[in-house]
């Protein structure tokens, strides 16, 4: 399932991966309200891309985590992310930080 327009509107960098029509979006949590503010603040502070997901959700097909490279975070960045996670988890949401600029994983997990 490709990125729905409301996701691209709220998470603009998803427009760069919209062509990945094989990537499932069912596990993603639409960032609204406090979750949107926290997601954007983390992006600004850690200077990476952040996506919000429903806690415990699994993709029905290929998910972004299987396609995109995750970000390397400094100790300070991990502290910022942990603080943000405490806020959004109460709303059933978790965050994943992807490398900026966006980069594909070298090989999908389990293919080596």
Biopython code that builds the backbone (N, CA, C, O; Angstrom):
import numpy as np
from Bio.PDB.StructureBuilder import StructureBuilder

atoms = [
    (1, "UNK", "N", (0.855, -1.174, 0.000)),
    (1, "UNK", "CA", (0.000, 0.000, 0.000)),
    (1, "UNK", "C", (0.905, 1.243, 0.000)),
    (1, "UNK", "O", (1.694, 1.402, 0.931)),
    (2, "UNK", "N", (0.825, 2.116, -0.990)),
    (2, "UNK", "CA", (1.662, 3.305, -1.037)),
    (2, "UNK", "C", (1.270, 4.296, 0.055)),
    (2, "UNK", "O", (0.229, 4.166, 0.698)),
    (3, "UNK", "N", (2.142, 5.295, 0.244)),
    (3, "UNK", "CA", (1.847, 6.335, 1.241)),
    (3, "UNK", "C", (0.566, 7.049, 0.861)),
    (3, "UNK", "O", (0.385, 7.467, -0.283)),
    (4, "UNK", "N", (-0.320, 7.184, 1.833)),
    (4, "UNK", "CA", (-1.548, 7.923, 1.596)),
    (4, "UNK", "C", (-1.227, 9.418, 1.589)),
    (4, "UNK", "O", (-0.278, 9.847, 2.245)),
    (5, "UNK", "N", (-2.008, 10.216, 0.852)),
    (5, "UNK", "CA", (-1.716, 11.648, 0.740)),
    (5, "UNK", "C", (-1.616, 12.358, 2.092)),
    (5, "UNK", "O", (-0.777, 13.245, 2.251)),
    (6, "UNK", "N", (-2.453, 11.991, 3.070)),
    (6, "UNK", "CA", (-2.397, 12.677, 4.358)),
    (6, "UNK", "C", (-1.065, 12.422, 5.077)),
    (6, "UNK", "O", (-0.603, 13.275, 5.835)),
    (7, "UNK", "N", (-0.451, 11.266, 4.847)),
    (7, "UNK", "CA", (0.863, 11.000, 5.440)),
    (7, "UNK", "C", (1.918, 11.879, 4.798)),
    (7, "UNK", "O", (2.744, 12.463, 5.499)),
    (8, "UNK", "N", (1.904, 11.984, 3.476)),
    (8, "UNK", "CA", (2.893, 12.809, 2.774)),
    (8, "UNK", "C", (2.717, 14.278, 3.163)),
    (8, "UNK", "O", (3.696, 15.017, 3.261)),
    (9, "UNK", "N", (1.473, 14.697, 3.382)),
    (9, "UNK", "CA", (1.215, 16.072, 3.808)),
    (9, "UNK", "C", (1.814, 16.333, 5.190)),
    (9, "UNK", "O", (2.379, 17.402, 5.420)),
    (10, "UNK", "N", (1.701, 15.384, 6.102)),
    (10, "UNK", "CA", (2.187, 15.555, 7.475)),
    (10, "UNK", "C", (3.651, 15.162, 7.652)),
    (10, "UNK", "O", (4.318, 15.647, 8.566)),
    (11, "UNK", "N", (4.151, 14.286, 6.784)),
    (11, "UNK", "CA", (5.540, 13.830, 6.843)),
    (11, "UNK", "C", (6.111, 13.999, 5.430)),
    (11, "UNK", "O", (6.182, 13.034, 4.670)),
    (12, "UNK", "N", (6.518, 15.229, 5.080)),
    (12, "UNK", "CA", (6.895, 15.536, 3.693)),
    (12, "UNK", "C", (7.964, 14.635, 3.076)),
    (12, "UNK", "O", (7.918, 14.368, 1.875)),
    (13, "UNK", "N", (8.918, 14.164, 3.868)),
    (13, "UNK", "CA", (9.973, 13.321, 3.285)),
    (13, "UNK", "C", (9.434, 12.007, 2.725)),
    (13, "UNK", "O", (10.104, 11.359, 1.921)),
    (14, "UNK", "N", (8.222, 11.604, 3.145)),
    (14, "UNK", "CA", (7.629, 10.391, 2.578)),
    (14, "UNK", "C", (7.377, 10.533, 1.079)),
    (14, "UNK", "O", (7.296, 9.536, 0.362)),
    (15, "UNK", "N", (7.255, 11.766, 0.612)),
    (15, "UNK", "CA", (7.109, 12.005, -0.820)),
    (15, "UNK", "C", (8.291, 11.478, -1.612)),
    (15, "UNK", "O", (8.148, 11.115, -2.780)),
    (16, "UNK", "N", (9.462, 11.433, -0.979)),
    (16, "UNK", "CA", (10.665, 10.913, -1.633)),
    (16, "UNK", "C", (10.616, 9.400, -1.789)),
    (16, "UNK", "O", (11.303, 8.846, -2.647)),
    (17, "UNK", "N", (9.820, 8.729, -0.976)),
    (17, "UNK", "CA", (9.727, 7.271, -1.061)),
    (17, "UNK", "C", (8.380, 6.815, -1.586)),
    (17, "UNK", "O", (8.102, 5.616, -1.616)),
    (18, "UNK", "N", (7.544, 7.746, -1.999)),
    (18, "UNK", "CA", (6.208, 7.411, -2.497)),
    (18, "UNK", "C", (6.277, 6.444, -3.669)),
    (18, "UNK", "O", (5.358, 5.651, -3.877)),
    (19, "UNK", "N", (7.359, 6.506, -4.436)),
    (19, "UNK", "CA", (7.494, 5.607, -5.586)),
    (19, "UNK", "C", (7.695, 4.153, -5.160)),
    (19, "UNK", "O", (7.617, 3.241, -5.983)),
    (20, "UNK", "N", (7.955, 3.947, -3.868)),
    (20, "UNK", "CA", (8.096, 2.589, -3.359)),
    (20, "UNK", "C", (6.702, 2.012, -3.109)),
    (20, "UNK", "O", (6.313, 1.766, -1.968)),
    (21, "UNK", "N", (5.978, 1.805, -4.172)),
    (21, "UNK", "CA", (4.581, 1.398, -4.046)),
    (21, "UNK", "C", (4.421, 0.044, -3.370)),
    (21, "UNK", "O", (3.315, -0.307, -2.958)),
    (22, "UNK", "N", (5.495, -0.722, -3.247)),
    (22, "UNK", "CA", (5.402, -2.024, -2.599)),
    (22, "UNK", "C", (5.520, -1.914, -1.080)),
    (22, "UNK", "O", (5.376, -2.915, -0.378)),
    (23, "UNK", "N", (5.780, -0.714, -0.566)),
    (23, "UNK", "CA", (5.946, -0.530, 0.877)),
    (23, "UNK", "C", (4.581, -0.345, 1.531)),
    (23, "UNK", "O", (3.792, 0.507, 1.122)),
    (24, "UNK", "N", (4.320, -1.152, 2.545)),
    (24, "UNK", "CA", (3.047, -1.129, 3.263)),
    (24, "UNK", "C", (3.034, 0.023, 4.270)),
    (24, "UNK", "O", (4.029, 0.269, 4.953)),
    (25, "UNK", "N", (1.919, 0.717, 4.357)),
    (25, "UNK", "CA", (1.808, 1.839, 5.296)),
    (25, "UNK", "C", (0.862, 1.543, 6.462)),
    (25, "UNK", "O", (0.592, 2.429, 7.273)),
    (26, "UNK", "N", (0.361, 0.322, 6.555)),
    (26, "UNK", "CA", (-0.650, 0.011, 7.568)),
    (26, "UNK", "C", (-0.141, 0.142, 9.003)),
    (26, "UNK", "O", (-0.937, 0.389, 9.909)),
    (27, "UNK", "N", (1.150, -0.015, 9.229)),
    (27, "UNK", "CA", (1.695, 0.071, 10.584)),
    (27, "UNK", "C", (1.966, 1.507, 11.029)),
    (27, "UNK", "O", (2.181, 1.755, 12.215)),
    (28, "UNK", "N", (1.959, 2.441, 10.101)),
    (28, "UNK", "CA", (2.276, 3.837, 10.425)),
    (28, "UNK", "C", (1.129, 4.511, 11.172)),
    (28, "UNK", "O", (-0.047, 4.256, 10.916)),
    (29, "UNK", "N", (1.515, 5.380, 12.106)),
    (29, "UNK", "CA", (0.533, 6.174, 12.850)),
    (29, "UNK", "C", (0.570, 7.593, 12.295)),
    (29, "UNK", "O", (1.622, 8.232, 12.290)),
    (30, "UNK", "N", (-0.561, 8.083, 11.834)),
    (30, "UNK", "CA", (-0.635, 9.441, 11.309)),
    (30, "UNK", "C", (-0.291, 10.418, 12.425)),
    (30, "UNK", "O", (-0.979, 10.453, 13.445)),
    (31, "UNK", "N", (0.762, 11.212, 12.248)),
    (31, "UNK", "CA", (1.140, 12.146, 13.315)),
    (31, "UNK", "C", (0.209, 13.358, 13.356)),
    (31, "UNK", "O", (0.213, 14.198, 12.457)),
    (32, "UNK", "N", (-0.579, 13.423, 14.411)),
    (32, "UNK", "CA", (-1.487, 14.548, 14.641)),
    (32, "UNK", "C", (-1.309, 15.029, 16.076)),
    (32, "UNK", "O", (-0.854, 14.277, 16.937)),
    (33, "UNK", "N", (-1.663, 16.269, 16.326)),
    (33, "UNK", "CA", (-1.615, 16.827, 17.673)),
    (33, "UNK", "C", (-0.224, 16.751, 18.283)),
    (33, "UNK", "O", (0.768, 17.112, 17.650)),
    (34, "UNK", "N", (-0.166, 16.278, 19.518)),
    (34, "UNK", "CA", (1.099, 16.197, 20.257)),
    (34, "UNK", "C", (2.097, 15.304, 19.528)),
    (34, "UNK", "O", (3.289, 15.610, 19.494)),
    (35, "UNK", "N", (1.628, 14.212, 18.949)),
    (35, "UNK", "CA", (2.524, 13.295, 18.236)),
    (35, "UNK", "C", (3.196, 14.011, 17.064)),
    (35, "UNK", "O", (4.387, 13.813, 16.824)),
    (36, "UNK", "N", (2.457, 14.830, 16.342)),
    (36, "UNK", "CA", (3.022, 15.583, 15.222)),
    (36, "UNK", "C", (4.084, 16.570, 15.699)),
    (36, "UNK", "O", (5.141, 16.701, 15.081)),
    (37, "UNK", "N", (3.801, 17.253, 16.786)),
    (37, "UNK", "CA", (4.755, 18.233, 17.327)),
    (37, "UNK", "C", (6.027, 17.531, 17.788)),
    (37, "UNK", "O", (7.133, 17.988, 17.500)),
    (38, "UNK", "N", (5.868, 16.426, 18.501)),
    (38, "UNK", "CA", (7.033, 15.683, 19.008)),
    (38, "UNK", "C", (7.839, 15.108, 17.842)),
    (38, "UNK", "O", (9.067, 15.188, 17.843)),
    (39, "UNK", "N", (7.164, 14.535, 16.856)),
    (39, "UNK", "CA", (7.868, 13.966, 15.697)),
    (39, "UNK", "C", (8.711, 15.015, 14.998)),
    (39, "UNK", "O", (9.878, 14.780, 14.681)),
    (40, "UNK", "N", (8.120, 16.160, 14.764)),
    (40, "UNK", "CA", (8.850, 17.230, 14.058)),
    (40, "UNK", "C", (9.996, 17.761, 14.911)),
    (40, "UNK", "O", (11.072, 18.038, 14.380)),
    (41, "UNK", "N", (9.796, 17.909, 16.213)),
    (41, "UNK", "CA", (10.855, 18.393, 17.098)),
    (41, "UNK", "C", (12.047, 17.435, 17.089)),
    (41, "UNK", "O", (13.198, 17.871, 17.047)),
    (42, "UNK", "N", (11.770, 16.140, 17.128)),
    (42, "UNK", "CA", (12.862, 15.158, 17.090)),
    (42, "UNK", "C", (13.607, 15.269, 15.764)),
    (42, "UNK", "O", (14.838, 15.232, 15.747)),
    (43, "UNK", "N", (12.887, 15.405, 14.658)),
    (43, "UNK", "CA", (13.543, 15.562, 13.353)),
    (43, "UNK", "C", (14.492, 16.747, 13.342)),
    (43, "UNK", "O", (15.610, 16.657, 12.835)),
    (44, "UNK", "N", (14.038, 17.857, 13.904)),
    (44, "UNK", "CA", (14.864, 19.069, 13.914)),
    (44, "UNK", "C", (16.100, 18.881, 14.795)),
    (44, "UNK", "O", (17.208, 19.241, 14.398)),
    (45, "UNK", "N", (15.912, 18.329, 15.968)),
    (45, "UNK", "CA", (17.017, 18.189, 16.915)),
    (45, "UNK", "C", (18.050, 17.165, 16.444)),
    (45, "UNK", "O", (19.251, 17.431, 16.496)),
    (46, "UNK", "N", (17.594, 15.999, 15.986)),
    (46, "UNK", "CA", (18.554, 14.959, 15.598)),
    (46, "UNK", "C", (18.978, 15.059, 14.134)),
    (46, "UNK", "O", (19.895, 14.360, 13.703)),
    (47, "UNK", "N", (18.314, 15.924, 13.372)),
    (47, "UNK", "CA", (18.643, 16.159, 11.962)),
    (47, "UNK", "C", (18.573, 14.888, 11.123)),
    (47, "UNK", "O", (19.424, 14.624, 10.274)),
    (48, "UNK", "N", (17.533, 14.116, 11.393)),
    (48, "UNK", "CA", (17.278, 12.876, 10.662)),
    (48, "UNK", "C", (15.780, 12.831, 10.346)),
    (48, "UNK", "O", (15.029, 13.714, 10.759)),
    (49, "UNK", "N", (15.357, 11.811, 9.622)),
    (49, "UNK", "CA", (13.944, 11.624, 9.304)),
    (49, "UNK", "C", (13.293, 10.751, 10.372)),
    (49, "UNK", "O", (13.874, 9.754, 10.802)),
    (50, "UNK", "N", (12.079, 11.126, 10.803)),
    (50, "UNK", "CA", (11.372, 10.371, 11.843)),
    (50, "UNK", "C", (9.995, 9.973, 11.324)),
    (50, "UNK", "O", (9.278, 10.778, 10.730)),
    (51, "UNK", "N", (9.641, 8.699, 11.565)),
    (51, "UNK", "CA", (8.317, 8.207, 11.221)),
    (51, "UNK", "C", (7.675, 7.650, 12.471)),
    (51, "UNK", "O", (8.351, 7.071, 13.322)),
    (52, "UNK", "N", (6.370, 7.824, 12.581)),
    (52, "UNK", "CA", (5.620, 7.336, 13.734)),
    (52, "UNK", "C", (4.847, 6.076, 13.347)),
    (52, "UNK", "O", (4.301, 5.967, 12.249)),
    (53, "UNK", "N", (4.821, 5.127, 14.287)),
    (53, "UNK", "CA", (4.180, 3.838, 14.073)),
    (53, "UNK", "C", (3.269, 3.515, 15.246)),
    (53, "UNK", "O", (3.471, 4.012, 16.354)),
    (54, "UNK", "N", (2.266, 2.682, 15.001)),
    (54, "UNK", "CA", (1.429, 2.160, 16.074)),
    (54, "UNK", "C", (2.279, 1.160, 16.858)),
    (54, "UNK", "O", (2.920, 0.293, 16.263)),
    (55, "UNK", "N", (2.290, 1.272, 18.179)),
    (55, "UNK", "CA", (3.062, 0.351, 19.008)),
    (55, "UNK", "C", (2.590, -1.079, 18.747)),
    (55, "UNK", "O", (1.394, -1.367, 18.777)),
    (56, "UNK", "N", (3.538, -1.958, 18.493)),
    (56, "UNK", "CA", (3.226, -3.364, 18.281)),
    (56, "UNK", "C", (2.743, -3.741, 16.897)),
    (56, "UNK", "O", (2.549, -4.924, 16.617)),
    (57, "UNK", "N", (2.542, -2.768, 16.025)),
    (57, "UNK", "CA", (2.052, -3.063, 14.669)),
    (57, "UNK", "C", (3.145, -3.716, 13.833)),
    (57, "UNK", "O", (4.333, -3.472, 14.043)),
    (58, "UNK", "N", (2.742, -4.521, 12.913)),
    (58, "UNK", "CA", (3.650, -5.174, 11.972)),
    (58, "UNK", "C", (3.124, -4.901, 10.571)),
    (58, "UNK", "O", (1.912, -4.883, 10.355)),
    (59, "UNK", "N", (4.026, -4.689, 9.618)),
    (59, "UNK", "CA", (3.554, -4.460, 8.246)),
    (59, "UNK", "C", (2.936, -5.732, 7.669)),
    (59, "UNK", "O", (3.342, -6.843, 8.012)),
    (60, "UNK", "N", (1.967, -5.559, 6.805)),
    (60, "UNK", "CA", (1.344, -6.702, 6.127)),
    (60, "UNK", "C", (2.209, -7.162, 4.956)),
    (60, "UNK", "O", (2.039, -8.260, 4.425)),
    (61, "UNK", "N", (3.116, -6.312, 4.581)),
    (61, "UNK", "CA", (4.037, -6.613, 3.488)),
    (61, "UNK", "C", (5.393, -6.028, 3.844)),
    (61, "UNK", "O", (5.835, -6.118, 4.990)),
    (62, "UNK", "N", (6.036, -5.443, 2.882)),
    (62, "UNK", "CA", (7.340, -4.824, 3.057)),
    (62, "UNK", "C", (7.174, -3.482, 3.766)),
    (62, "UNK", "O", (6.429, -2.626, 3.289)),
    (63, "UNK", "N", (7.854, -3.284, 4.893)),
    (63, "UNK", "CA", (7.775, -2.034, 5.638)),
    (63, "UNK", "C", (8.972, -1.130, 5.370)),
    (63, "UNK", "O", (9.988, -1.578, 4.839)),
    (64, "UNK", "N", (8.850, 0.137, 5.736)),
    (64, "UNK", "CA", (9.949, 1.083, 5.540)),
    (64, "UNK", "C", (11.243, 0.626, 6.211)),
    (64, "UNK", "O", (12.329, 0.840, 5.672)),
    (65, "UNK", "N", (11.134, 0.002, 7.377)),
    (65, "UNK", "CA", (12.329, -0.443, 8.102)),
    (65, "UNK", "C", (13.106, -1.492, 7.313)),
    (65, "UNK", "O", (14.306, -1.667, 7.526)),
    (66, "UNK", "N", (12.442, -2.176, 6.424)),
    (66, "UNK", "CA", (13.109, -3.186, 5.606)),
    (66, "UNK", "C", (13.719, -2.591, 4.347)),
    (66, "UNK", "O", (14.527, -3.235, 3.678)),
    (67, "UNK", "N", (13.331, -1.364, 4.027)),
    (67, "UNK", "CA", (13.774, -0.738, 2.792)),
    (67, "UNK", "C", (14.781, 0.384, 3.043)),
    (67, "UNK", "O", (15.757, 0.525, 2.306)),
    (68, "UNK", "N", (14.539, 1.186, 4.091)),
    (68, "UNK", "CA", (15.374, 2.360, 4.353)),
    (68, "UNK", "C", (16.402, 2.108, 5.451)),
    (68, "UNK", "O", (16.163, 1.340, 6.383)),
    (69, "UNK", "N", (17.532, 2.761, 5.325)),
    (69, "UNK", "CA", (18.592, 2.656, 6.320)),
    (69, "UNK", "C", (18.216, 3.470, 7.557)),
    (69, "UNK", "O", (17.769, 4.611, 7.447)),
    (70, "UNK", "N", (18.401, 2.878, 8.719)),
    (70, "UNK", "CA", (18.139, 3.609, 9.961)),
    (70, "UNK", "C", (19.283, 4.590, 10.210)),
    (70, "UNK", "O", (20.379, 4.427, 9.674)),
    (71, "UNK", "N", (19.021, 5.595, 11.016)),
    (71, "UNK", "CA", (20.017, 6.626, 11.310)),
    (71, "UNK", "C", (20.956, 6.157, 12.413)),
    (71, "UNK", "O", (20.570, 5.383, 13.289)),
    (72, "UNK", "N", (22.175, 6.631, 12.357)),
    (72, "UNK", "CA", (23.123, 6.443, 13.456)),
    (72, "UNK", "C", (22.929, 7.635, 14.383)),
    (72, "UNK", "O", (23.041, 8.785, 13.958)),
    (73, "UNK", "N", (22.642, 7.359, 15.641)),
    (73, "UNK", "CA", (22.351, 8.438, 16.582)),
    (73, "UNK", "C", (23.453, 8.571, 17.626)),
    (73, "UNK", "O", (23.994, 7.581, 18.120)),
    (74, "UNK", "N", (23.765, 9.807, 17.943)),
    (74, "UNK", "CA", (24.729, 10.089, 19.003)),
    (74, "UNK", "C", (24.071, 9.811, 20.350)),
    (74, "UNK", "O", (22.867, 9.567, 20.425)),
    (75, "UNK", "N", (24.847, 9.850, 21.380)),
    (75, "UNK", "CA", (24.306, 9.648, 22.733)),
    (75, "UNK", "C", (23.240, 10.698, 23.044)),
    (75, "UNK", "O", (22.191, 10.382, 23.605)),
    (76, "UNK", "N", (23.518, 11.946, 22.676)),
    (76, "UNK", "CA", (22.555, 13.031, 22.900)),
    (76, "UNK", "C", (21.272, 12.774, 22.108)),
    (76, "UNK", "O", (20.168, 12.966, 22.618)),
    (77, "UNK", "N", (21.427, 12.343, 20.867)),
    (77, "UNK", "CA", (20.255, 12.066, 20.032)),
    (77, "UNK", "C", (19.414, 10.930, 20.616)),
    (77, "UNK", "O", (18.185, 10.997, 20.594)),
    (78, "UNK", "N", (20.060, 9.901, 21.131)),
    (78, "UNK", "CA", (19.330, 8.784, 21.751)),
    (78, "UNK", "C", (18.577, 9.262, 22.996)),
    (78, "UNK", "O", (17.472, 8.794, 23.271)),
    (79, "UNK", "N", (19.168, 10.185, 23.739)),
    (79, "UNK", "CA", (18.506, 10.763, 24.910)),
    (79, "UNK", "C", (17.259, 11.537, 24.477)),
    (79, "UNK", "O", (16.197, 11.400, 25.084)),
    (80, "UNK", "N", (17.390, 12.348, 23.427)),
    (80, "UNK", "CA", (16.262, 13.127, 22.892)),
    (80, "UNK", "C", (15.154, 12.181, 22.427)),
    (80, "UNK", "O", (13.980, 12.401, 22.725)),
    (81, "UNK", "N", (15.530, 11.130, 21.696)),
    (81, "UNK", "CA", (14.542, 10.174, 21.206)),
    (81, "UNK", "C", (13.839, 9.461, 22.365)),
    (81, "UNK", "O", (12.625, 9.260, 22.322)),
    (82, "UNK", "N", (14.591, 9.080, 23.395)),
    (82, "UNK", "CA", (13.992, 8.400, 24.549)),
    (82, "UNK", "C", (12.979, 9.296, 25.251)),
    (82, "UNK", "O", (11.919, 8.827, 25.667)),
    (83, "UNK", "N", (13.297, 10.579, 25.386)),
    (83, "UNK", "CA", (12.363, 11.521, 26.017)),
    (83, "UNK", "C", (11.097, 11.660, 25.167)),
    (83, "UNK", "O", (9.985, 11.686, 25.695)),
    (84, "UNK", "N", (11.276, 11.746, 23.871)),
    (84, "UNK", "CA", (10.128, 11.862, 22.962)),
    (84, "UNK", "C", (9.276, 10.598, 23.012)),
    (84, "UNK", "O", (8.048, 10.676, 22.984)),
    (85, "UNK", "N", (9.920, 9.440, 23.086)),
    (85, "UNK", "CA", (9.200, 8.169, 23.142)),
    (85, "UNK", "C", (8.302, 8.089, 24.376)),
    (85, "UNK", "O", (7.205, 7.536, 24.309)),
    (86, "UNK", "N", (8.753, 8.629, 25.479)),
    (86, "UNK", "CA", (7.926, 8.603, 26.692)),
    (86, "UNK", "C", (6.624, 9.379, 26.479)),
    (86, "UNK", "O", (5.586, 9.015, 27.032)),
    (87, "UNK", "N", (6.680, 10.430, 25.692)),
    (87, "UNK", "CA", (5.487, 11.245, 25.428)),
    (87, "UNK", "C", (4.539, 10.525, 24.460)),
    (87, "UNK", "O", (3.339, 10.432, 24.720)),
    (88, "UNK", "N", (5.073, 10.019, 23.353)),
    (88, "UNK", "CA", (4.197, 9.445, 22.332)),
    (88, "UNK", "C", (3.718, 8.040, 22.675)),
    (88, "UNK", "O", (2.649, 7.638, 22.216)),
    (89, "UNK", "N", (4.463, 7.289, 23.458)),
    (89, "UNK", "CA", (4.036, 5.922, 23.846)),
    (89, "UNK", "C", (2.713, 5.943, 24.596)),
    (89, "UNK", "O", (1.907, 5.021, 24.467)),
    (90, "UNK", "N", (2.489, 6.987, 25.376)),
    (90, "UNK", "CA", (1.214, 7.102, 26.097)),
    (90, "UNK", "C", (0.042, 7.203, 25.137)),
    (90, "UNK", "O", (-1.109, 6.999, 25.526)),
    (91, "UNK", "N", (0.333, 7.513, 23.900)),
    (91, "UNK", "CA", (-0.691, 7.642, 22.868)),
    (91, "UNK", "C", (-0.678, 6.447, 21.912)),
    (91, "UNK", "O", (-1.303, 6.484, 20.852)),
    (92, "UNK", "N", (0.041, 5.385, 22.296)),
    (92, "UNK", "CA", (0.086, 4.180, 21.475)),
    (92, "UNK", "C", (0.968, 4.285, 20.247)),
    (92, "UNK", "O", (0.776, 3.566, 19.266)),
    (93, "UNK", "N", (1.945, 5.194, 20.308)),
    (93, "UNK", "CA", (2.799, 5.466, 19.150)),
    (93, "UNK", "C", (4.266, 5.288, 19.536)),
    (93, "UNK", "O", (4.662, 5.567, 20.667)),
    (94, "UNK", "N", (5.056, 4.824, 18.586)),
    (94, "UNK", "CA", (6.508, 4.778, 18.752)),
    (94, "UNK", "C", (7.132, 5.436, 17.522)),
    (94, "UNK", "O", (6.444, 5.709, 16.539)),
    (95, "UNK", "N", (8.433, 5.685, 17.587)),
    (95, "UNK", "CA", (9.115, 6.392, 16.499)),
    (95, "UNK", "C", (10.290, 5.583, 15.981)),
    (95, "UNK", "O", (10.928, 4.835, 16.722)),
    (96, "UNK", "N", (10.563, 5.746, 14.698)),
    (96, "UNK", "CA", (11.749, 5.166, 14.069)),
    (96, "UNK", "C", (12.464, 6.302, 13.367)),
    (96, "UNK", "O", (11.839, 7.145, 12.725)),
    (97, "UNK", "N", (13.793, 6.315, 13.497)),
    (97, "UNK", "CA", (14.603, 7.384, 12.904)),
    (97, "UNK", "C", (15.374, 6.805, 11.722)),
    (97, "UNK", "O", (16.126, 5.840, 11.859)),
    (98, "UNK", "N", (15.169, 7.420, 10.561)),
    (98, "UNK", "CA", (15.826, 6.987, 9.326)),
    (98, "UNK", "C", (16.914, 7.980, 8.939)),
    (98, "UNK", "O", (16.828, 9.168, 9.252)),
    (99, "UNK", "N", (17.934, 7.479, 8.257)),
    (99, "UNK", "CA", (19.075, 8.293, 7.842)),
    (99, "UNK", "C", (18.643, 9.439, 6.926)),
    (99, "UNK", "O", (17.743, 9.303, 6.097)),
    (100, "UNK", "N", (19.308, 10.545, 7.106)),
    (100, "UNK", "CA", (19.108, 11.710, 6.253)),
    (100, "UNK", "C", (20.451, 12.036, 5.630)),
    (100, "UNK", "O", (21.404, 12.278, 6.371)),
    (101, "UNK", "N", (20.581, 12.057, 4.330)),
    (101, "UNK", "CA", (19.531, 11.841, 3.345)),
    (101, "UNK", "C", (19.073, 10.383, 3.348)),
    (101, "UNK", "O", (19.781, 9.484, 3.802)),
    (102, "UNK", "N", (17.864, 10.185, 2.824)),
    (102, "UNK", "CA", (17.307, 8.841, 2.765)),
    (102, "UNK", "C", (18.233, 7.938, 1.961)),
    (102, "UNK", "O", (18.781, 8.336, 0.934)),
    (103, "UNK", "N", (18.393, 6.725, 2.449)),
    (103, "UNK", "CA", (19.236, 5.750, 1.757)),
    (103, "UNK", "C", (18.594, 4.376, 1.883)),
    (103, "UNK", "O", (18.018, 4.035, 2.916)),
    (104, "UNK", "N", (18.702, 3.606, 0.830)),
    (104, "UNK", "CA", (18.190, 2.234, 0.866)),
    (104, "UNK", "C", (19.119, 1.364, 1.684)),
    (104, "UNK", "O", (20.327, 1.597, 1.726)),
    (105, "UNK", "N", (18.555, 0.364, 2.331)),
    (105, "UNK", "CA", (19.365, -0.661, 3.006)),
    (105, "UNK", "C", (20.164, -1.369, 1.922)),
    (105, "UNK", "O", (19.720, -1.468, 0.778)),
    (106, "UNK", "N", (21.325, -1.852, 2.279)),
    (106, "UNK", "CA", (22.161, -2.542, 1.321)),
    (106, "UNK", "C", (21.448, -3.770, 0.768)),
    (106, "UNK", "O", (21.443, -3.995, -0.442)),
    (107, "UNK", "N", (20.853, -4.554, 1.639)),
    (107, "UNK", "CA", (20.083, -5.731, 1.220)),
    (107, "UNK", "C", (18.935, -5.909, 2.207)),
    (107, "UNK", "O", (19.099, -5.663, 3.402)),
    (108, "UNK", "N", (17.787, -6.329, 1.719)),
    (108, "UNK", "CA", (16.673, -6.575, 2.634)),
    (108, "UNK", "C", (17.069, -7.605, 3.703)),
    (108, "UNK", "O", (17.827, -8.531, 3.411)),
    (109, "UNK", "N", (16.573, -7.457, 4.918)),
    (109, "UNK", "CA", (16.903, -8.415, 5.973)),
    (109, "UNK", "C", (16.568, -9.847, 5.550)),
    (109, "UNK", "O", (15.538, -10.099, 4.925)),
    (110, "UNK", "N", (17.453, -10.773, 5.901)),
    (110, "UNK", "CA", (17.210, -12.178, 5.631)),
    (110, "UNK", "C", (17.561, -12.628, 4.218)),
    (110, "UNK", "O", (17.293, -13.773, 3.856)),
    (111, "UNK", "N", (18.164, -11.737, 3.400)),
    (111, "UNK", "CA", (18.491, -12.133, 2.044)),
    (111, "UNK", "C", (19.958, -12.473, 1.867)),
    (111, "UNK", "O", (20.382, -12.815, 0.763)),
    (112, "UNK", "N", (20.727, -12.386, 2.917)),
    (112, "UNK", "CA", (22.159, -12.701, 2.811)),
    (112, "UNK", "C", (22.425, -14.113, 3.171)),
    (112, "UNK", "O", (23.575, -14.552, 3.139)),
]
sb = StructureBuilder()
sb.init_structure("model")
sb.init_model(0)
sb.init_chain("A")
sb.init_seg("    ")
for serial, (resi, resn, name, xyz) in enumerate(atoms, 1):
    if name == "N":
        sb.init_residue(resn, " ", resi, " ")
    sb.init_atom(name, np.array(xyz, "f"), 0.0, 1.0, " ", f" {name:<3s}", serial, name[0])
structure = sb.get_structure()
